[in-house]
Amino acid sequence: MSDKYTTGVVVKGKVTGIQDYGAFVALDEETQGLVHISEITNGYVKDIHDFLKVGDEVEVKVLSVNRENGKMSLSLKAAKRKQGKVRIPNPSANGFNTLREKLTEWIEESQITK
């Protein structure tokens, strides 16, 4: 496994295999990782084949690297998030905003990142 892949980097790769639980993506000749089905896109994914096929070129974000067992977790949906759009919520003067107050903001944010 190459040392150039660290948590948080966004890289390009090629889908080399698809299973019910996720897709394997080769980042280079010797390094590949798994995009778990929950990291394909926001929302429910019934069939990965609706989103990916073997040979697709994809951009993924490295979620974790375990050099001891040679496994790498990757995410398609995290790579799609626009840089600068993710922000830390600002607590209100009397504590965190209530769920009702935040709901409209979350809906607007989710529509921006699609």
JOHUMO-V182763 format. One line per field, one symbol per residue. ss: DSSP state (H for helix, E for strand, - for the rest). phi: phi as a letter, one per 20 degrees, with the letter a starting at -180 (. if undefined). A space follows every 10 residues. Layout:
ss = ???
phi = ???
//
This chain:
ss = ---------E EEEEEEEEE- -EEEEE---- -EEEEEHHH- -------HHH ------EEEE EEEEEE---- EEEEEHHHHH ---------- -E--E---HH HHHHHHHHHH HH--
phi = .fffecgofd cebcfdaccf erceceebfd cbbdefgfdf bfnedfcgff dcbgofecdc dfebcdffdm dcecbffffe fffneebefe fffdofffgf fegfffffff ffef
//
